[in-house]
Amino acid sequence: MTQGFDAATASAENVRAPEPRVPGPLGVVDRAMNGLNHVILVLGGIALVVACGVLSYSVLSRHVWNEATDWQDETAVFLIVGATFLSAAGVQARRGHVAIEAVSGLLPERANRARLLVADVISLAFVAFFAWKSWMLLHEAWVDGQTSQSTWGPPLWIPYSLMAVGMSLLTFQFVLQILEAVIYGPKLAGWGAQKIGMGADLTKNLPADDARPVPADTRP
């Protein structure tokens, strides 16, 4: 089935026991990355609110005050692009990206763990290539002085830099979680409990010592 965000999962995420600390130097990096992701997620939320305000002002200025709008739309797009790409690593840290888990209930425990690790490795290869291409586009836009074709004409290195940094952070997040899975097991790699955007079938094949308790559904 396709797993998406739902209120029950979000509620469980808020009341679940604290996530276990990854030991050793890898744990220091993990906690630093979590702190950075938290800041980015907060800033991303602010950016989305600002984008909504800019688009609302654009509608008012265009249809109420009959003023030209040559910067509002692209400003909102840049804000949304930044919020989307920069927050991708934070969402991955919570296993919150949409996933299709049609075969997880059909596989034994070890096969399911191997499948999850292979999926992370394949995802890492894709996002690493995406990050590399984003840095290439950023370099070209900076060297050639590329600008948007709109009347405002902002430099294109702005959105390309947001894409490059965001995908680089996501690449690093995948590397970190793969190392955690290989060295310490799925519990510390984010597989041991239901995450925002993931379903219970992701963890039902894991042994009891790898699964953290999730409160029962309290909906009426």
Secondary structure, DSSP 8 states (H G I E B T S, - for coil): -EE---HHHHHHHHHS-------HHHHHHHHHHHHHHHHHHHHHHHHHHHHHHHHHHHHHHHHTS----SSHHHHHHHHHHHHHHHTHHHHHHTT-S-EE-SSGGGS-HHHHHHHHHHHHHHHHHHHHHHHHHHHHHHHHHHHHT-B-SSSS--BTHHHHHHHHHHHHHHHHHHHHHHHHHHHH-TIIIIISS--TT--GGGTTTS-GGG----------
